[in-house]
Amino acid sequence: MAHIVFSPCIGTHDTACMKVCPVNCFYDVPVTELGLEAKADKPDLPNMLIINPDECIDCGLCVPECPVSAITPLDDVPDGEKQYIDINKNWFAGKSTEDLDKYRITP
């Protein structure tokens, strides 16, 4: 089971979560590529961090580091945020390692 990043991350772009990730499974993706929009009050922060579910080892180290509580285990995603399960999963589908590495963020 992977962890999921959901809507509170949009417009935040705090990378404390990815700094503790032992497998570097966080990616910095423009929200438009995820079918989302930047927050109107933060147009200068048009990206969102997402977790590659195939790389996440479910260690949970990122959860307490997130300043906006935007990361949770898959089974605990709030009802109004369930679409982020597919958003986190589907963005990675069919992309080559080279394509993914353009978005991977590392500590």
LUMLO-521885 format. One record per residue: residue in three letters; x, y, z of N, C-alpha, C, O in turn. Coordinates in Angstrom, 1 decimal, m for minus. Example, Ala and Ser with C-alpha at 12.3 -4.5 7.8 and 13.67 -1.06 7.14 Angstrom:
2
{site 'ALA', {13.2, m5.7, 7.8}, {12.3, m4.5, 7.8}, {13.2, m3.3, 7.8}, {14.2, m3.3, 8.5}}
{site 'SER', {12.8, m2.2, 7.1}, {13.7, m1.1, 7.1}, {12.9, 0.0, 7.9}, {13.4, 1.1, 8.0}}
END
This chain:
107
{site 'MET', {0.9, m1.2, 0.0}, {0.0, 0.0, 0.0}, {0.9, 1.2, 0.0}, {1.8, 1.3, 0.8}}
{site 'ALA', {0.6, 2.1, m0.9}, {1.4, 3.4, m1.0}, {0.7, 4.5, m0.2}, {m0.4, 4.3, 0.3}}
{site 'HIS', {1.4, 5.6, 0.0}, {0.9, 6.8, 0.6}, {0.4, 7.7, m0.6}, {0.9, 7.6, m1.7}}
{site 'ILE', {m0.6, 8.5, m0.3}, {m1.2, 9.4, m1.3}, {m1.0, 10.8, m0.8}, {m1.2, 11.2, 0.3}}
{site 'VAL', {m0.7, 11.7, m1.8}, {m0.7, 13.2, m1.6}, {m2.0, 13.7, m2.1}, {m2.4, 13.3, m3.2}}
{site 'PHE', {m2.7, 14.5, m1.4}, {m4.0, 15.1, m1.9}, {m4.0, 16.6, m1.8}, {m3.0, 17.2, m1.5}}
{site 'SER', {m5.2, 17.2, m2.0}, {m5.4, 18.6, m2.3}, {m4.7, 19.6, m1.4}, {m4.2, 20.6, m2.0}}
{site 'PRO', {m4.5, 19.4, m0.1}, {m3.8, 20.5, 0.6}, {m2.4, 20.8, 0.2}, {m1.9, 21.9, 0.5}}
{site 'CYS', {m1.8, 19.9, m0.6}, {m0.5, 20.1, m1.1}, {m0.4, 21.2, m2.3}, {0.6, 21.8, m2.5}}
{site 'ILE', {m1.6, 21.3, m3.0}, {m1.6, 22.3, m4.1}, {m1.4, 23.7, m3.5}, {m2.1, 24.1, m2.6}}
{site 'GLY', {m0.4, 24.4, m4.0}, {m0.1, 25.8, m3.6}, {0.8, 25.8, m2.3}, {1.0, 26.9, m1.7}}
{site 'THR', {1.3, 24.7, m1.9}, {2.2, 24.7, m0.7}, {3.6, 24.5, m1.1}, {4.4, 25.4, m0.8}}
{site 'HIS', {3.9, 23.5, m1.8}, {5.3, 23.2, m2.3}, {6.3, 23.2, m1.2}, {7.4, 23.7, m1.4}}
{site 'ASP', {6.0, 22.7, m0.1}, {7.0, 22.4, 1.0}, {7.6, 21.0, 0.7}, {6.8, 20.1, 0.5}}
{site 'THR', {8.9, 20.9, 0.8}, {9.5, 19.6, 0.4}, {10.0, 18.9, 1.6}, {10.9, 18.0, 1.5}}
{site 'ALA', {9.6, 19.2, 2.8}, {10.0, 18.5, 4.0}, {9.7, 17.1, 4.0}, {10.5, 16.2, 4.4}}
{site 'CYS', {8.6, 16.7, 3.4}, {8.2, 15.3, 3.3}, {9.2, 14.5, 2.5}, {9.6, 13.4, 2.9}}
{site 'MET', {9.6, 15.0, 1.3}, {10.5, 14.2, 0.4}, {11.9, 14.2, 1.0}, {12.7, 13.3, 0.6}}
{site 'LYS', {12.3, 15.1, 1.9}, {13.6, 15.1, 2.4}, {13.9, 13.9, 3.3}, {15.0, 13.5, 3.6}}
{site 'VAL', {12.8, 13.3, 3.9}, {12.9, 12.1, 4.7}, {12.6, 10.8, 4.0}, {12.7, 9.7, 4.6}}
{site 'CYS', {12.2, 10.9, 2.8}, {11.9, 9.7, 2.0}, {13.1, 8.9, 1.7}, {14.0, 9.3, 1.0}}
{site 'PRO', {13.2, 7.6, 2.1}, {14.4, 6.8, 1.9}, {14.5, 6.3, 0.5}, {15.6, 5.8, 0.1}}
{site 'VAL', {13.4, 6.4, m0.3}, {13.5, 5.9, m1.7}, {13.3, 6.9, m2.8}, {13.1, 6.6, m4.0}}
{site 'ASN', {13.2, 8.2, m2.4}, {13.0, 9.3, m3.3}, {11.8, 9.1, m4.3}, {12.0, 9.1, m5.5}}
{site 'CYS', {10.7, 8.8, m3.7}, {9.5, 8.5, m4.6}, {8.6, 9.7, m4.8}, {7.5, 9.5, m5.3}}
{site 'PHE', {9.1, 10.9, m4.5}, {8.3, 12.1, m4.7}, {8.6, 12.8, m6.0}, {9.8, 12.8, m6.4}}
{site 'TYR', {7.6, 13.3, m6.7}, {7.7, 13.9, m8.0}, {7.0, 15.3, m7.9}, {6.0, 15.4, m7.3}}
{site 'ASP', {7.6, 16.3, m8.5}, {7.1, 17.6, m8.5}, {6.5, 17.9, m9.9}, {7.1, 18.0, m10.9}}
{site 'VAL', {5.1, 17.9, m9.9}, {4.4, 17.8, m11.2}, {3.5, 19.1, m11.3}, {2.8, 19.4, m10.4}}
{site 'PRO', {3.5, 19.7, m12.5}, {2.5, 20.8, m12.7}, {1.1, 20.3, m12.5}, {0.7, 19.2, m13.1}}
{site 'VAL', {0.3, 21.0, m11.8}, {m1.1, 20.6, m11.5}, {m1.9, 20.4, m12.8}, {m2.8, 19.6, m12.9}}
{site 'THR', {m1.5, 21.2, m13.8}, {m2.2, 21.0, m15.1}, {m2.0, 19.7, m15.7}, {m2.9, 19.1, m16.4}}
{site 'GLU', {m0.9, 19.0, m15.5}, {m0.6, 17.7, m16.0}, {m1.4, 16.6, m15.2}, {m1.6, 15.5, m15.6}}
{site 'LEU', {m1.9, 17.0, m14.0}, {m2.7, 16.1, m13.2}, {m4.2, 16.4, m13.4}, {m5.0, 15.7, m12.7}}
{site 'GLY', {m4.6, 17.3, m14.3}, {m6.0, 17.6, m14.6}, {m6.5, 18.5, m13.5}, {m7.7, 18.6, m13.3}}
{site 'LEU', {m5.6, 19.3, m12.8}, {m6.0, 20.2, m11.7}, {m5.7, 21.6, m12.1}, {m5.1, 21.8, m13.1}}
{site 'GLU', {m6.1, 22.5, m11.2}, {m5.7, 23.9, m11.4}, {m5.0, 24.4, m10.2}, {m5.2, 23.9, m9.1}}
{site 'ALA', {m4.1, 25.4, m10.4}, {m3.4, 26.0, m9.3}, {m4.4, 26.8, m8.5}, {m5.5, 27.2, m9.0}}
{site 'LYS', {m4.1, 27.0, m7.2}, {m5.0, 27.7, m6.3}, {m5.0, 29.2, m6.8}, {m3.9, 29.8, m7.1}}
{site 'ALA', {m6.1, 29.8, m6.8}, {m6.3, 31.2, m7.3}, {m5.4, 32.1, m6.5}, {m4.9, 33.1, m7.0}}
{site 'ASP', {m5.3, 31.9, m5.2}, {m4.5, 32.8, m4.3}, {m3.0, 32.5, m4.3}, {m2.3, 33.2, m3.7}}
{site 'LYS', {m2.6, 31.4, m5.1}, {m1.2, 31.1, m5.1}, {m0.8, 30.7, m6.6}, {m0.3, 29.6, m6.8}}
{site 'PRO', {m1.1, 31.5, m7.5}, {m0.8, 31.2, m8.9}, {0.7, 30.9, m9.2}, {1.1, 30.3, m10.2}}
{site 'ASP', {1.6, 31.4, m8.3}, {3.0, 31.3, m8.5}, {3.5, 29.9, m8.0}, {4.7, 29.6, m8.1}}
{site 'LEU', {2.6, 29.1, m7.5}, {2.9, 27.7, m7.0}, {2.0, 26.7, m7.8}, {1.1, 26.1, m7.2}}
{site 'PRO', {2.3, 26.5, m9.1}, {1.5, 25.7, m9.9}, {1.8, 24.2, m9.9}, {1.3, 23.5, m10.8}}
{site 'ASN', {2.6, 23.8, m9.0}, {3.0, 22.4, m9.0}, {2.4, 21.7, m7.7}, {2.0, 22.4, m6.8}}
{site 'MET', {2.5, 20.4, m7.7}, {2.1, 19.6, m6.6}, {3.0, 18.4, m6.5}, {3.5, 17.8, m7.5}}
{site 'LEU', {3.4, 18.0, m5.3}, {4.2, 16.8, m5.1}, {3.3, 15.6, m5.1}, {2.2, 15.6, m4.5}}
{site 'ILE', {3.7, 14.6, m5.8}, {2.9, 13.3, m5.8}, {3.9, 12.2, m5.5}, {5.1, 12.3, m5.7}}
{site 'ILE', {3.4, 11.0, m5.1}, {4.2, 9.9, m4.7}, {3.9, 8.8, m5.8}, {2.8, 8.5, m6.1}}
{site 'ASN', {5.0, 8.2, m6.2}, {4.9, 7.1, m7.2}, {4.5, 5.8, m6.3}, {5.3, 5.4, m5.5}}
{site 'PRO', {3.3, 5.3, m6.6}, {2.9, 4.2, m5.8}, {3.7, 2.9, m6.0}, {3.7, 2.0, m5.1}}
{site 'ASP', {4.4, 2.8, m7.1}, {5.3, 1.6, m7.3}, {6.6, 1.7, m6.6}, {7.3, 0.7, m6.5}}
{site 'GLU', {7.0, 2.9, m6.2}, {8.3, 3.1, m5.5}, {8.1, 3.3, m4.0}, {9.0, 3.0, m3.3}}
{site 'CYS', {6.9, 3.7, m3.6}, {6.7, 4.0, m2.2}, {6.8, 2.7, m1.4}, {6.2, 1.7, m1.8}}
{site 'ILE', {7.5, 2.7, m0.3}, {7.7, 1.5, 0.5}, {6.8, 1.5, 1.8}, {6.9, 0.7, 2.6}}
{site 'ASP', {5.9, 2.5, 1.8}, {4.9, 2.6, 2.9}, {5.6, 2.7, 4.3}, {5.0, 2.2, 5.2}}
{site 'CYS', {6.7, 3.4, 4.3}, {7.3, 3.6, 5.6}, {6.6, 4.6, 6.5}, {6.7, 4.6, 7.7}}
{site 'GLY', {5.9, 5.6, 5.9}, {5.2, 6.6, 6.6}, {6.0, 7.8, 7.2}, {5.5, 8.6, 7.9}}
{site 'LEU', {7.3, 7.8, 6.9}, {8.2, 8.9, 7.4}, {7.7, 10.3, 6.9}, {8.0, 11.3, 7.6}}
{site 'CYS', {7.1, 10.3, 5.7}, {6.7, 11.6, 5.2}, {5.5, 12.2, 5.9}, {5.4, 13.4, 5.9}}
{site 'VAL', {4.7, 11.4, 6.4}, {3.4, 11.9, 6.9}, {3.5, 12.9, 8.0}, {2.9, 14.0, 7.9}}
{site 'PRO', {4.3, 12.7, 9.0}, {4.4, 13.8, 10.1}, {5.2, 15.0, 9.6}, {5.2, 16.0, 10.3}}
{site 'GLU', {6.0, 14.9, 8.5}, {6.7, 16.0, 8.0}, {5.9, 17.0, 7.2}, {6.3, 18.1, 7.0}}
{site 'CYS', {4.8, 16.5, 6.7}, {3.9, 17.4, 5.8}, {3.3, 18.5, 6.7}, {2.5, 18.2, 7.6}}
{site 'PRO', {3.6, 19.8, 6.4}, {3.0, 20.9, 7.2}, {1.5, 21.1, 7.0}, {0.9, 21.8, 7.8}}
{site 'VAL', {1.0, 20.5, 5.9}, {m0.5, 20.7, 5.7}, {m1.3, 19.4, 5.7}, {m2.4, 19.4, 5.3}}
{site 'SER', {m0.7, 18.4, 6.3}, {m1.4, 17.1, 6.5}, {m2.0, 16.6, 5.1}, {m3.1, 16.2, 5.1}}
{site 'ALA', {m1.2, 16.7, 4.1}, {m1.7, 16.3, 2.7}, {m1.2, 14.9, 2.3}, {m1.4, 14.5, 1.2}}
{site 'ILE', {m0.6, 14.1, 3.2}, {m0.2, 12.7, 2.9}, {m0.8, 11.8, 3.9}, {m0.9, 12.0, 5.1}}
{site 'THR', {m1.3, 10.7, 3.3}, {m2.0, 9.7, 4.1}, {m1.8, 8.3, 3.5}, {m1.6, 8.2, 2.3}}
{site 'PRO', {m1.9, 7.2, 4.3}, {m1.9, 5.9, 3.6}, {m3.1, 5.8, 2.7}, {m4.2, 6.4, 2.9}}
{site 'LEU', {m3.0, 5.0, 1.7}, {m4.1, 4.8, 0.7}, {m5.4, 4.6, 1.4}, {m6.4, 5.1, 1.0}}
{site 'ASP', {m5.5, 3.7, 2.3}, {m6.7, 3.3, 3.0}, {m7.4, 4.4, 3.8}, {m8.5, 4.4, 4.2}}
{site 'ASP', {m6.6, 5.5, 4.1}, {m7.1, 6.6, 4.9}, {m7.4, 7.9, 4.2}, {m7.6, 8.9, 4.8}}
{site 'VAL', {m7.4, 7.9, 2.9}, {m7.6, 9.1, 2.1}, {m9.1, 9.5, 2.4}, {m10.0, 8.7, 2.3}}
{site 'PRO', {m9.2, 10.8, 2.8}, {m10.6, 11.3, 3.1}, {m11.6, 11.1, 2.0}, {m11.1, 11.1, 0.8}}
{site 'ASP', {m12.8, 10.9, 2.3}, {m13.8, 10.7, 1.2}, {m13.8, 11.7, 0.1}, {m13.9, 11.4, m1.0}}
{site 'GLY', {m13.7, 13.0, 0.4}, {m13.7, 14.0, m0.6}, {m12.4, 14.2, m1.4}, {m12.3, 15.0, m2.2}}
{site 'GLU', {m11.5, 13.3, m1.1}, {m10.2, 13.4, m1.7}, {m9.8, 12.1, m2.5}, {m8.7, 11.9, m3.0}}
{site 'LYS', {m10.8, 11.2, m2.6}, {m10.5, 9.9, m3.2}, {m10.0, 10.0, m4.7}, {m9.3, 9.1, m5.1}}
{site 'GLN', {m10.3, 11.0, m5.4}, {m9.8, 11.2, m6.8}, {m8.3, 11.3, m6.8}, {m7.7, 11.0, m7.9}}
{site 'TYR', {m7.7, 11.6, m5.7}, {m6.2, 11.8, m5.7}, {m5.5, 10.4, m5.7}, {m4.3, 10.3, m6.0}}
{site 'ILE', {m6.2, 9.4, m5.4}, {m5.7, 8.0, m5.5}, {m5.3, 7.7, m7.0}, {m4.2, 7.3, m7.3}}
{site 'ASP', {m6.3, 8.0, m7.9}, {m6.1, 7.8, m9.3}, {m5.1, 8.8, m9.9}, {m4.3, 8.5, m10.7}}
{site 'ILE', {m5.2, 10.1, m9.4}, {m4.3, 11.1, m9.9}, {m2.9, 10.7, m9.6}, {m2.0, 10.8, m10.5}}
{site 'ASN', {m2.6, 10.2, m8.4}, {m1.2, 9.8, m8.0}, {m0.8, 8.6, m8.8}, {0.4, 8.5, m9.2}}
{site 'LYS', {m1.7, 7.7, m9.1}, {m1.3, 6.5, m9.8}, {m1.2, 6.7, m11.3}, {m0.2, 6.3, m11.9}}
{site 'ASN', {m2.2, 7.3, m11.9}, {m2.3, 7.4, m13.3}, {m1.3, 8.3, m14.0}, {m0.9, 8.1, m15.1}}
{site 'TRP', {m0.8, 9.3, m13.3}, {0.2, 10.2, m13.9}, {1.5, 9.4, m14.3}, {2.2, 9.8, m15.2}}
{site 'PHE', {1.8, 8.4, m13.5}, {3.0, 7.6, m13.8}, {2.9, 6.6, m14.9}, {3.9, 6.1, m15.5}}
{site 'ALA', {1.7, 6.3, m15.3}, {1.4, 5.2, m16.3}, {2.0, 5.5, m17.6}, {1.8, 6.6, m18.2}}
{site 'GLY', {2.8, 4.6, m18.1}, {3.4, 4.7, m19.5}, {4.6, 5.6, m19.6}, {5.1, 5.8, m20.7}}
{site 'LYS', {5.0, 6.2, m18.6}, {6.1, 7.2, m18.7}, {7.5, 6.4, m18.5}, {7.6, 5.5, m17.7}}
{site 'SER', {8.4, 6.8, m19.3}, {9.8, 6.2, m19.2}, {10.5, 6.7, m18.0}, {10.1, 7.7, m17.4}}
{site 'THR', {11.5, 6.0, m17.6}, {12.4, 6.4, m16.5}, {12.9, 7.8, m16.8}, {13.0, 8.7, m15.9}}
{site 'GLU', {13.3, 8.0, m18.0}, {13.9, 9.3, m18.4}, {12.9, 10.4, m18.3}, {13.2, 11.5, m17.8}}
{site 'ASP', {11.6, 10.2, m18.7}, {10.6, 11.2, m18.5}, {10.3, 11.4, m17.0}, {10.1, 12.6, m16.6}}
{site 'LEU', {10.2, 10.4, m16.2}, {10.0, 10.5, m14.8}, {11.1, 11.3, m14.1}, {10.8, 12.1, m13.2}}
{site 'ASP', {12.3, 11.0, m14.5}, {13.4, 11.7, m13.8}, {13.4, 13.2, m14.0}, {14.1, 13.9, m13.2}}
{site 'LYS', {12.7, 13.7, m15.0}, {12.6, 15.2, m15.1}, {11.8, 15.8, m14.0}, {11.9, 17.0, m13.7}}
{site 'TYR', {11.0, 15.0, m13.3}, {10.1, 15.5, m12.3}, {10.5, 15.0, m10.9}, {10.0, 15.5, m9.9}}
{site 'ARG', {11.3, 14.0, m10.8}, {11.7, 13.5, m9.5}, {12.5, 14.6, m8.7}, {13.3, 15.3, m9.3}}
{site 'ILE', {12.2, 14.7, m7.5}, {12.9, 15.6, m6.6}, {13.7, 14.8, m5.6}, {13.2, 13.8, m5.1}}
{site 'THR', {14.9, 15.2, m5.3}, {15.7, 14.5, m4.4}, {16.2, 15.5, m3.3}, {16.3, 16.7, m3.5}}
{site 'PRO', {16.5, 15.0, m2.2}, {16.9, 15.8, m1.1}, {18.3, 16.5, m1.3}, {18.8, 17.2, m0.5}}
END
